Amino acid sequence: MNEQPLPLLPLVLARIPRALRRALAQEGVPCVEQAIAPAGGRFVLFDSTISTGAHAVPGQTPIDVNVLRGGWRDDPFEALDDERTLRRAWQIGPLAPSETVARVDKRVVRERLLADLRKRLEASGGIWLRVGAFPYPYRSAFNFRIDHDDFVPGDFAATLAATTGHEHAISHYVCASTHARHADSLARLAGSHVGSHGYWHHTYQTADENLQNIGRGINALRAAGVEPVGFAAPHGRFNRGLHAALESLGVSHSSEFGLAYDDLPFFPYEGRVLQIPVHPICLGVFLEAHNEATSQPWTPADAAQLALSHFERMIDEKRRAGEPIFLYGHPEGRLGRFPHLLRATLNAAARHADVWGVNLAEFADWWRARSELTVVVSQQAGGLTARVQHAPPAHRFALELCRGEQILSLPVAEGGVQFCPDSANFKTRLAAPRLYPIASDQPEAFRASLRRYLDWERVTPIEEINVRTWRGWAKRTLRRIKA
């Protein structure tokens, strides 16, 4: 009697780089650990640089992921774990807005790596099937993240007025030191998603300092009648000290561009805090680029109009690519000064029925539910059978079978689905051209390096600077000298 062949999916993961595990989870490809289910699937991934072999069971095909390193100047798995930042610029019309972002564009590395793995898997008789990144029938999700740094009453009011009717797609992250004493204004955020932006508007380098600052900010917002969910780091920075503090506080998610930008969400260091990367170019950096331009007849209003055109391009580009459209900005002197930009951006996203308008707290809940799905795909006479467990109760989800540039999207409920790919209605999904930074890797100036080492800032009151470390003592001493 012939034994049933092993399932096409999940992929069985032996010893592989953690970055590849994370990339597969982002993509939504069903996987299982070899230690849990050694015969869980037909294909087993291993890395010959860290393991002597795949230890495959009969009927399994081993795939050495070390071959994915071929053609790269540096190890791509190490690149996905890179935590360094770099100042980058983007040429957008006559302006070149710049921001300090993750040194490595992790989305580009992830997509190239998985495209190579997919080619090798399909050549071995496998399939590339993934759980959709968004609830069915959406092809993208949209959120505008508003970071409330300083409180300017007029700009605060103008920004909120511009969001009327789109509150479901807005997330507010509030700096408590500047807003907690304005309880009447914060009350206008009732019913909206509100997260923490710290107490002092600074991201520290140590876990203890971040723990104190973020915890204080959360408590201050609660005292003002706001229950914050999630966190966005000042200046988009991310470091291990921040992550450790968020883990200690039980924060559900954080949203930055210092670890990754324009990418799918993921869990850093196999932790519990979901990282939700955003697009790093906001209205503020357009206005900064305008101020730095020397031979420019443009006005700030022209720069704002260019920013609006850029946001509209991002909405189109990311929707076509099937990626989240997560933008951000600030009320004071920016969105509050040009509220029509925010209103037009929200309207542009709302025009697409296949784009899910959602706040980041709800999206984080969806992503967690998606990550808990278990999918087993078996080959049967005439087609494929997908067995599903732990389907998210609040949303329908989709399985996406990829063939070249074509995708078959199947709505699936708890239990699973049977389908025949050869007679199914695949649709072509061509990614839009993408905007890449123009800056090359440049050495950091000594002054900038020193400021970074000292964690230099002027936000924390001098008497509150932690002097239990050499860095803190030096910073407080210099702040007193410069006072």
Kinemage of the C-alpha trace (Angstrom):
@kinemage 1
@onewidth
@group {chain A} dominant
@subgroup {mainchain}
@vectorlist {calphas} color= white
{ca met a 1} P 0.000 0.000 0.000
{ca asn a 2} L 1.443 3.365 -1.059
{ca glu a 3} L 1.818 5.971 1.628
{ca gln a 4} L 0.253 9.376 1.107
{ca pro a 5} L 2.835 11.960 -0.013
{ca leu a 6} L 3.754 14.624 2.482
{ca pro a 7} L 1.905 17.966 2.229
{ca leu a 8} L 3.264 20.614 -0.148
{ca leu a 9} L 3.014 23.055 2.734
{ca pro a 10} L 3.969 23.970 5.402
{ca leu a 11} L 7.667 24.330 4.766
{ca val a 12} L 9.625 22.519 7.462
{ca leu a 13} L 12.249 24.781 9.021
{ca ala a 14} L 15.413 23.143 10.297
{ca arg a 15} L 18.341 25.348 11.345
{ca ile a 16} L 18.087 28.487 9.233
{ca pro a 17} L 18.902 32.164 9.899
{ca arg a 18} L 16.317 33.859 12.081
{ca ala a 19} L 16.037 36.606 9.454
{ca leu a 20} L 14.715 34.081 6.943
{ca arg a 21} L 12.180 32.825 9.481
{ca arg a 22} L 11.029 36.397 9.960
{ca ala a 23} L 10.842 37.057 6.199
{ca leu a 24} L 8.725 33.941 5.634
{ca ala a 25} L 6.394 35.014 8.439
{ca gln a 26} L 6.042 38.463 6.885
{ca glu a 27} L 5.258 36.891 3.518
{ca gly a 28} L 2.691 34.601 5.130
{ca val a 29} L 4.138 31.338 3.790
{ca pro a 30} L 2.975 28.443 6.009
{ca cys a 31} L 5.915 27.028 7.979
{ca val a 32} L 6.487 24.655 10.865
{ca glu a 33} L 9.536 24.021 13.003
{ca gln a 34} L 11.278 20.720 12.337
{ca ala a 35} L 11.557 20.109 16.076
{ca ile a 36} L 7.752 20.263 16.338
{ca ala a 37} L 6.722 18.403 13.154
{ca pro a 38} L 9.705 16.781 11.392
{ca ala a 39} L 7.378 15.215 8.796
{ca gly a 40} L 5.076 18.227 8.574
{ca gly a 41} L 5.754 18.989 4.924
{ca arg a 42} L 7.443 17.855 1.735
{ca phe a 43} L 10.193 20.490 1.747
{ca val a 44} L 12.685 21.107 4.536
{ca leu a 45} L 14.853 24.228 4.644
{ca phe a 46} L 18.277 24.136 6.253
{ca asp a 47} L 21.469 26.186 6.171
{ca ser a 48} L 24.617 24.178 5.514
{ca thr a 49} L 26.747 26.906 7.133
{ca ile a 50} L 25.160 26.293 10.537
{ca ser a 51} L 23.967 22.673 10.220
{ca thr a 52} L 25.548 19.448 8.980
{ca gly a 53} L 22.389 18.487 7.099
{ca ala a 54} L 18.649 18.769 6.789
{ca his a 55} L 17.891 15.489 8.618
{ca ala a 56} L 15.075 14.954 6.138
{ca val a 57} L 12.574 12.149 6.572
{ca pro a 58} L 11.570 9.841 3.695
{ca gly a 59} L 9.597 11.714 1.065
{ca gln a 60} L 11.111 15.098 1.914
{ca thr a 61} L 13.141 17.341 -0.375
{ca pro a 62} L 15.883 19.310 1.406
{ca ile a 63} L 16.672 22.847 0.226
{ca asp a 64} L 19.926 24.406 1.390
{ca val a 65} L 19.206 28.115 1.913
{ca asn a 66} L 22.926 28.852 1.826
{ca val a 67} L 22.556 28.985 -1.977
{ca leu a 68} L 20.418 32.106 -1.494
{ca arg a 69} L 23.565 33.971 -0.460
{ca gly a 70} L 24.954 33.660 -3.979
{ca gly a 71} L 25.118 36.883 -5.964
{ca trp a 72} L 25.093 39.162 -2.920
{ca arg a 73} L 28.007 41.396 -1.991
{ca asp a 74} L 27.210 40.916 1.710
{ca asp a 75} L 25.313 38.213 3.560
{ca pro a 76} L 21.618 39.059 2.944
{ca phe a 77} L 20.511 37.414 6.181
{ca glu a 78} L 22.853 39.646 8.159
{ca ala a 79} L 21.531 42.617 6.180
{ca leu a 80} L 17.986 41.847 7.353
{ca asp a 81} L 19.268 41.934 10.948
{ca asp a 82} L 21.178 45.214 10.458
{ca glu a 83} L 20.098 47.774 13.077
{ca arg a 84} L 22.183 50.733 11.855
{ca thr a 85} L 20.722 53.931 10.413
{ca leu a 86} L 21.782 56.289 7.642
{ca arg a 87} L 20.710 59.696 6.385
{ca arg a 88} L 19.090 59.188 2.995
{ca ala a 89} L 17.537 61.523 0.453
{ca trp a 90} L 14.885 61.057 -2.227
{ca gln a 91} L 14.715 63.188 -5.363
{ca ile a 92} L 11.095 64.273 -5.676
{ca gly a 93} L 10.595 66.968 -8.272
{ca pro a 94} L 13.006 69.840 -7.573
{ca leu a 95} L 13.401 68.927 -3.890
{ca ala a 96} L 15.439 66.227 -2.162
{ca pro a 97} L 13.765 65.575 1.211
{ca ser a 98} L 15.938 63.514 3.541
{ca glu a 99} L 15.502 61.483 6.701
{ca thr a 100} L 17.547 59.215 8.964
{ca val a 101} L 16.213 55.731 8.286
{ca ala a 102} L 17.280 52.098 8.456
{ca arg a 103} L 20.599 51.678 6.676
{ca val a 104} L 19.306 48.604 4.818
{ca asp a 105} L 16.108 48.701 2.770
{ca lys a 106} L 14.881 45.444 4.270
{ca arg a 107} L 11.890 45.218 1.967
{ca val a 108} L 14.139 45.043 -1.093
{ca val a 109} L 16.393 42.402 0.492
{ca arg a 110} L 13.426 40.348 1.693
{ca glu a 111} L 11.666 40.394 -1.675
{ca arg a 112} L 14.787 39.399 -3.610
{ca leu a 113} L 15.611 36.588 -1.173
{ca leu a 114} L 12.121 35.138 -1.232
{ca ala a 115} L 11.893 35.409 -5.015
{ca asp a 116} L 15.035 33.259 -5.242
{ca leu a 117} L 13.682 30.770 -2.709
{ca arg a 118} L 10.361 30.613 -4.555
{ca lys a 119} L 12.148 29.833 -7.846
{ca arg a 120} L 14.075 26.975 -6.251
{ca leu a 121} L 11.017 25.642 -4.461
{ca glu a 122} L 8.903 25.631 -7.623
{ca ala a 123} L 11.736 23.987 -9.577
{ca ser a 124} L 11.600 21.153 -7.023
{ca gly a 125} L 7.860 20.644 -7.491
{ca gly a 126} L 6.631 22.960 -4.761
{ca ile a 127} L 4.183 25.856 -4.786
{ca trp a 128} L 4.306 29.423 -3.510
{ca leu a 129} L 1.182 29.995 -1.463
{ca arg a 130} L 0.823 32.596 1.263
{ca val a 131} L -1.719 34.037 3.632
{ca gly a 132} L -2.833 37.442 2.343
{ca ala a 133} L -1.402 40.406 4.196
{ca phe a 134} L -4.869 41.979 4.455
{ca pro a 135} L -8.373 40.700 5.171
{ca tyr a 136} L -10.288 39.508 2.134
{ca pro a 137} L -11.127 41.174 -0.273
{ca tyr a 138} L -8.642 44.017 0.350
{ca arg a 139} L -5.386 44.271 -1.569
{ca ser a 140} L -3.872 46.958 0.673
{ca ala a 141} L -4.425 48.843 3.923
{ca phe a 142} L -4.208 52.573 4.610
{ca asn a 143} L -3.422 54.491 7.778
{ca phe a 144} L -2.300 58.037 8.439
{ca arg a 145} L -0.288 58.235 11.655
{ca ile a 146} L -0.349 61.633 13.359
{ca asp a 147} L 2.515 62.285 15.773
{ca his a 148} L 1.555 65.006 18.266
{ca asp a 149} L 4.926 66.408 19.365
{ca asp a 150} L 4.105 69.952 20.496
{ca phe a 151} L 0.685 71.348 21.296
{ca val a 152} L -0.376 74.287 19.126
{ca pro a 153} L -4.128 74.805 19.659
{ca gly a 154} L -4.931 76.109 16.179
{ca asp a 155} L -2.918 73.449 14.368
{ca phe a 156} L -4.338 70.715 16.608
{ca ala a 157} L -7.891 71.813 15.791
{ca ala a 158} L -7.231 72.224 12.066
{ca thr a 159} L -5.662 68.765 11.854
{ca leu a 160} L -8.592 67.083 13.587
{ca ala a 161} L -11.055 68.954 11.384
{ca ala a 162} L -9.272 67.632 8.295
{ca thr a 163} L -9.742 64.043 9.486
{ca thr a 164} L -13.536 64.300 9.835
{ca gly a 165} L -15.152 61.251 8.299
{ca his a 166} L -11.849 59.370 8.108
{ca glu a 167} L -11.247 58.785 11.822
{ca his a 168} L -11.216 55.004 11.315
{ca ala a 169} L -8.001 55.319 9.265
{ca ile a 170} L -6.170 57.619 11.696
{ca ser a 171} L -3.838 56.801 14.592
{ca his a 172} L -2.783 59.528 17.037
{ca tyr a 173} L 0.470 59.153 19.007
{ca val a 174} L 0.630 61.777 21.736
{ca cys a 175} L 3.646 63.223 23.550
{ca ala a 176} L 2.407 63.530 27.126
{ca ser a 177} L 4.687 66.335 28.379
{ca thr a 178} L 3.186 68.779 25.883
{ca his a 179} L -0.409 67.520 25.793
{ca ala a 180} L -1.421 65.971 29.142
{ca arg a 181} L -2.340 69.330 30.665
{ca his a 182} L -4.748 70.006 27.774
{ca ala a 183} L -7.363 67.461 28.788
{ca asp a 184} L -10.169 69.323 27.003
{ca ser a 185} L -8.329 69.053 23.692
{ca leu a 186} L -7.392 65.415 24.274
{ca ala a 187} L -11.061 64.700 24.891
{ca arg a 188} L -11.624 65.441 21.207
{ca leu a 189} L -9.689 62.243 20.450
{ca ala a 190} L -12.347 60.136 22.185
{ca gly a 191} L -13.329 57.237 19.964
{ca ser a 192} L -10.109 57.467 17.963
{ca his a 193} L -7.047 55.273 18.273
{ca val a 194} L -4.519 56.984 20.555
{ca gly a 195} L -1.040 55.650 21.281
{ca ser a 196} L 1.895 56.880 23.323
{ca his a 197} L 4.659 59.088 21.931
{ca gly a 198} L 6.575 59.078 25.210
{ca tyr a 199} L 6.627 61.723 27.904
{ca trp a 200} L 9.663 63.703 26.749
{ca his a 201} L 10.013 63.773 22.980
{ca his a 202} L 13.196 61.730 22.799
{ca thr a 203} L 14.172 58.110 22.190
{ca tyr a 204} L 16.897 57.159 24.647
{ca gln a 205} L 19.607 54.563 24.181
{ca thr a 206} L 19.183 52.574 27.395
{ca ala a 207} L 16.281 50.359 28.414
{ca asp a 208} L 15.955 52.027 31.841
{ca glu a 209} L 15.667 55.544 30.427
{ca asn a 210} L 13.133 54.463 27.810
{ca leu a 211} L 11.190 52.478 30.390
{ca gln a 212} L 10.905 55.498 32.650
{ca asn a 213} L 10.017 57.895 29.824
{ca ile a 214} L 7.447 55.682 28.106
{ca gly a 215} L 5.862 54.488 31.343
{ca arg a 216} L 5.560 58.067 32.555
{ca gly a 217} L 3.981 59.093 29.262
{ca ile a 218} L 1.424 56.279 29.410
{ca asn a 219} L 0.490 57.145 32.996
{ca ala a 220} L 0.153 60.840 32.186
{ca leu a 221} L -2.216 60.137 29.299
{ca arg a 222} L -4.277 57.818 31.481
{ca ala a 223} L -4.526 60.541 34.111
{ca ala a 224} L -5.813 62.846 31.362
{ca gly a 225} L -8.533 60.337 30.473
{ca val a 226} L -6.836 58.636 27.508
{ca glu a 227} L -5.956 54.926 27.391
{ca pro a 228} L -3.041 54.658 24.935
{ca val a 229} L -2.581 51.543 22.801
{ca gly a 230} L 0.800 51.143 21.117
{ca phe a 231} L 3.773 53.457 20.762
{ca ala a 232} L 5.606 55.486 18.131
{ca ala a 233} L 9.170 56.514 18.938
{ca pro a 234} L 10.179 60.178 18.677
{ca his a 235} L 12.153 60.862 15.487
{ca gly a 236} L 11.352 57.360 14.223
{ca arg a 237} L 14.324 55.893 16.075
{ca phe a 238} L 14.613 52.302 17.198
{ca asn a 239} L 17.178 50.505 19.348
{ca arg a 240} L 17.379 47.483 21.606
{ca gly a 241} L 16.954 49.612 24.703
{ca leu a 242} L 13.656 50.883 23.328
{ca his a 243} L 12.524 47.379 22.406
{ca ala a 244} L 13.377 46.032 25.862
{ca ala a 245} L 11.375 48.831 27.513
{ca leu a 246} L 8.353 48.187 25.290
{ca glu a 247} L 8.519 44.472 26.073
{ca ser a 248} L 8.659 45.201 29.806
{ca leu a 249} L 5.637 47.497 29.585
{ca gly a 250} L 3.623 45.013 27.524
{ca val a 251} L 3.109 47.489 24.670
{ca ser a 252} L 1.321 45.796 21.761
{ca his a 253} L 3.057 47.511 18.847
{ca ser a 254} L 5.462 50.246 17.867
{ca ser a 255} L 5.815 52.126 14.613
{ca glu a 256} L 9.128 53.557 13.398
{ca phe a 257} L 11.379 53.820 10.331
{ca gly a 258} L 14.727 53.483 12.122
{ca leu a 259} L 14.616 49.668 12.000
{ca ala a 260} L 12.689 49.226 8.740
{ca tyr a 261} L 10.582 51.392 6.449
{ca asp a 262} L 8.025 50.715 3.712
{ca asp a 263} L 7.947 47.078 4.786
{ca leu a 264} L 5.474 44.523 6.123
{ca pro a 265} L 5.137 44.266 9.921
{ca phe a 266} L 7.270 41.845 11.923
{ca phe a 267} L 8.257 40.885 15.467
{ca pro a 268} L 11.861 41.996 16.227
{ca tyr a 269} L 14.043 39.562 18.159
{ca glu a 270} L 11.180 37.037 18.319
{ca gly a 271} L 9.535 39.313 20.873
{ca arg a 272} L 5.899 40.212 21.487
{ca val a 273} L 5.959 43.853 20.322
{ca leu a 274} L 4.883 44.104 16.701
{ca gln a 275} L 6.924 46.535 14.596
{ca ile a 276} L 4.777 48.387 12.021
{ca pro a 277} L 7.111 50.234 9.613
{ca val a 278} L 5.874 53.428 7.950
{ca his a 279} L 6.817 55.478 4.916
{ca pro a 280} L 9.553 57.834 6.187
{ca ile a 281} L 8.884 60.925 4.057
{ca cys a 282} L 6.421 63.325 5.686
{ca leu a 283} L 5.310 66.893 5.010
{ca gly a 284} L 7.885 68.165 7.492
{ca val a 285} L 10.887 66.941 5.518
{ca phe a 286} L 9.484 68.550 2.353
{ca leu a 287} L 9.302 71.866 4.178
{ca glu a 288} L 12.842 71.353 5.527
{ca ala a 289} L 14.098 70.592 2.016
{ca his a 290} L 12.419 73.769 0.776
{ca asn a 291} L 14.111 75.827 3.494
{ca glu a 292} L 17.509 74.374 2.583
{ca ala a 293} L 17.138 75.068 -1.150
{ca thr a 294} L 19.199 78.114 -2.145
{ca ser a 295} L 18.118 78.926 -5.721
{ca gln a 296} L 14.439 78.107 -5.434
{ca pro a 297} L 11.524 80.412 -6.320
{ca trp a 298} L 9.117 78.041 -4.612
{ca thr a 299} L 7.039 78.844 -1.546
{ca pro a 300} L 6.221 76.554 1.402
{ca ala a 301} L 2.770 76.090 -0.157
{ca asp a 302} L 4.476 74.755 -3.299
{ca ala a 303} L 6.458 72.309 -1.169
{ca ala a 304} L 3.221 71.165 0.486
{ca gln a 305} L 1.639 70.618 -2.915
{ca leu a 306} L 4.643 68.525 -3.944
{ca ala a 307} L 4.219 66.505 -0.747
{ca leu a 308} L 0.571 65.888 -1.624
{ca ser a 309} L 1.546 64.650 -5.086
{ca his a 310} L 4.067 62.345 -3.443
{ca phe a 311} L 1.485 60.920 -1.032
{ca glu a 312} L -0.910 60.312 -3.920
{ca arg a 313} L 1.868 58.496 -5.770
{ca met a 314} L 2.585 56.357 -2.705
{ca ile a 315} L -1.089 55.416 -2.426
{ca asp a 316} L -1.155 54.298 -6.052
{ca glu a 317} L 2.237 52.571 -5.946
{ca lys a 318} L 1.666 50.638 -2.753
{ca arg a 319} L -1.890 49.683 -3.617
{ca arg a 320} L -0.750 48.220 -6.942
{ca ala a 321} L 2.103 46.384 -5.218
{ca gly a 322} L -0.208 44.947 -2.557
{ca glu a 323} L 1.668 46.679 0.264
{ca pro a 324} L 0.412 48.633 3.285
{ca ile a 325} L 0.077 52.390 2.778
{ca phe a 326} L 1.199 53.749 6.133
{ca leu a 327} L 1.959 57.500 6.060
{ca tyr a 328} L 2.618 59.934 8.901
{ca gly a 329} L 2.898 63.604 9.762
{ca his a 330} L 2.752 66.254 12.524
{ca pro a 331} L 0.060 68.861 13.254
{ca glu a 332} L 2.204 71.721 14.584
{ca gly a 333} L 3.392 74.001 11.773
{ca arg a 334} L 2.856 71.277 9.202
{ca leu a 335} L -0.471 69.435 8.819
{ca gly a 336} L -2.149 72.154 10.877
{ca arg a 337} L -0.661 74.764 8.539
{ca phe a 338} L -1.720 72.866 5.397
{ca pro a 339} L -4.773 70.839 6.468
{ca his a 340} L -5.947 70.523 2.862
{ca leu a 341} L -2.988 68.205 2.240
{ca leu a 342} L -4.171 65.787 4.922
{ca arg a 343} L -7.769 65.976 3.736
{ca ala a 344} L -6.823 65.352 0.099
{ca thr a 345} L -4.568 62.430 1.069
{ca leu a 346} L -7.341 60.791 3.085
{ca asn a 347} L -9.790 61.291 0.216
{ca ala a 348} L -7.315 59.801 -2.279
{ca ala a 349} L -7.020 56.602 -0.246
{ca ala a 350} L -10.759 56.370 0.413
{ca arg a 351} L -11.508 56.341 -3.320
{ca his a 352} L -10.199 52.770 -3.561
{ca ala a 353} L -12.737 50.215 -2.371
{ca asp a 354} L -10.018 47.545 -2.174
{ca val a 355} L -7.929 49.551 0.321
{ca trp a 356} L -8.720 48.868 3.981
{ca gly a 357} L -8.854 52.072 6.029
{ca val a 358} L -7.731 51.015 9.490
{ca asn a 359} L -6.049 52.316 12.627
{ca leu a 360} L -2.738 50.758 13.645
{ca ala a 361} L -4.114 49.131 16.793
{ca glu a 362} L -6.704 47.238 14.784
{ca phe a 363} L -4.134 46.370 12.143
{ca ala a 364} L -1.814 45.010 14.831
{ca asp a 365} L -4.648 42.796 16.088
{ca trp a 366} L -5.224 41.528 12.551
{ca trp a 367} L -1.527 40.795 12.028
{ca arg a 368} L -1.313 38.813 15.254
{ca ala a 369} L -4.345 36.747 14.270
{ca arg a 370} L -2.841 36.177 10.823
{ca ser a 371} L 0.418 34.985 12.374
{ca glu a 372} L -1.443 32.349 14.417
{ca leu a 373} L -3.068 30.693 11.397
{ca thr a 374} L -2.008 27.147 10.580
{ca val a 375} L -2.319 26.057 6.960
{ca val a 376} L -1.620 22.615 5.502
{ca val a 377} L -1.782 22.263 1.707
{ca ser a 378} L -1.964 18.795 0.173
{ca gln a 379} L -2.080 17.662 -3.427
{ca gln a 380} L -5.206 15.674 -4.258
{ca ala a 381} L -6.596 14.255 -7.479
{ca gly a 382} L -7.711 17.210 -9.555
{ca gly a 383} L -6.359 19.950 -7.352
{ca leu a 384} L -5.232 21.148 -3.949
{ca thr a 385} L -6.750 21.003 -0.497
{ca ala a 386} L -5.897 23.638 2.121
{ca arg a 387} L -6.751 22.748 5.712
{ca val a 388} L -6.947 25.742 8.026
{ca gln a 389} L -7.048 26.186 11.781
{ca his a 390} L -7.192 29.281 14.026
{ca ala a 391} L -8.806 31.528 11.425
{ca pro a 392} L -9.236 35.104 12.751
{ca pro a 393} L -12.862 35.445 13.914
{ca ala a 394} L -13.154 39.160 13.159
{ca his a 395} L -12.076 39.026 9.497
{ca arg a 396} L -12.142 36.862 6.416
{ca phe a 397} L -8.696 36.052 5.135
{ca ala a 398} L -7.327 34.926 1.792
{ca leu a 399} L -4.863 32.358 0.562
{ca glu a 400} L -2.848 33.620 -2.395
{ca leu a 401} L -1.359 31.141 -4.849
{ca cys a 402} L 1.326 32.763 -7.011
{ca arg a 403} L 2.267 31.719 -10.540
{ca gly a 404} L 4.700 34.073 -12.165
{ca glu a 405} L 3.098 37.535 -11.987
{ca gln a 406} L -0.363 36.041 -11.566
{ca ile a 407} L -2.137 35.543 -8.252
{ca leu a 408} L -5.145 33.445 -7.333
{ca ser a 409} L -6.820 34.899 -4.252
{ca leu a 410} L -9.147 32.542 -2.396
{ca pro a 411} L -11.357 33.582 0.531
{ca val a 412} L -11.045 30.904 3.191
{ca ala a 413} L -12.941 30.150 6.368
{ca glu a 414} L -12.117 27.939 9.316
{ca gly a 415} L -11.695 24.383 8.082
{ca gly a 416} L -10.217 25.113 4.663
{ca val a 417} L -10.951 24.948 0.960
{ca gln a 418} L -10.473 22.697 -2.077
{ca phe a 419} L -9.581 24.198 -5.452
{ca cys a 420} L -8.167 23.361 -8.853
{ca pro a 421} L -5.478 25.870 -9.891
{ca asp a 422} L -5.603 24.845 -13.560
{ca ser a 423} L -9.203 26.009 -13.906
{ca ala a 424} L -9.037 28.946 -11.503
{ca asn a 425} L -9.213 32.648 -12.314
{ca phe a 426} L -5.704 34.003 -11.770
{ca lys a 427} L -5.210 37.762 -12.004
{ca thr a 428} L -2.080 39.594 -13.055
{ca arg a 429} L -0.619 41.878 -10.405
{ca leu a 430} L 2.207 44.038 -11.703
{ca ala a 431} L 4.051 46.110 -9.127
{ca ala a 432} L 4.278 49.827 -9.771
{ca pro a 433} L 7.661 51.496 -10.314
{ca arg a 434} L 9.207 52.333 -6.952
{ca leu a 435} L 10.885 55.379 -5.527
{ca tyr a 436} L 14.349 54.647 -4.161
{ca pro a 437} L 16.682 56.973 -2.237
{ca ile a 438} L 19.431 58.765 -4.127
{ca ala a 439} L 21.924 59.012 -1.271
{ca ser a 440} L 24.945 56.740 -1.174
{ca asp a 441} L 26.551 55.391 1.972
{ca gln a 442} L 28.575 58.283 3.409
{ca pro a 443} L 30.804 58.249 6.507
{ca glu a 444} L 29.285 59.945 9.517
{ca ala a 445} L 30.823 63.266 10.447
{ca phe a 446} L 32.717 63.340 13.754
{ca arg a 447} L 30.352 65.903 15.287
{ca ala a 448} L 27.311 63.803 14.388
{ca ser a 449} L 29.007 60.669 15.685
{ca leu a 450} L 29.809 62.364 18.989
{ca arg a 451} L 26.257 63.649 19.385
{ca arg a 452} L 24.911 60.159 18.744
{ca tyr a 453} L 27.328 58.605 21.245
{ca leu a 454} L 26.343 61.124 23.927
{ca asp a 455} L 22.656 60.688 23.088
{ca trp a 456} L 22.643 64.460 22.793
{ca glu a 457} L 19.309 66.278 23.104
{ca arg a 458} L 17.828 69.358 24.769
{ca val a 459} L 14.386 67.956 25.577
{ca thr a 460} L 14.970 66.218 28.891
{ca pro a 461} L 15.252 68.725 31.758
{ca ile a 462} L 18.836 68.852 33.021
{ca glu a 463} L 17.871 67.739 36.503
{ca glu a 464} L 16.180 64.606 35.072
{ca ile a 465} L 19.142 63.359 33.012
{ca asn a 466} L 20.301 59.971 34.264
{ca val a 467} L 23.890 60.372 35.518
{ca arg a 468} L 24.434 56.755 36.525
{ca thr a 469} L 26.253 56.208 33.225
{ca trp a 470} L 29.250 57.971 31.692
{ca arg a 471} L 27.085 59.065 28.765
{ca gly a 472} L 24.464 60.633 31.016
{ca trp a 473} L 27.050 62.376 33.192
{ca ala a 474} L 28.757 63.841 30.105
{ca lys a 475} L 25.449 64.965 28.612
{ca arg a 476} L 24.291 66.694 31.784
{ca thr a 477} L 27.666 68.392 32.241
{ca leu a 478} L 27.650 69.729 28.664
{ca arg a 479} L 24.029 70.826 28.953
{ca arg a 480} L 24.894 72.853 32.051
{ca ile a 481} L 27.860 74.443 30.319
{ca lys a 482} L 25.717 75.394 27.312
{ca ala a 483} L 22.767 76.573 29.413
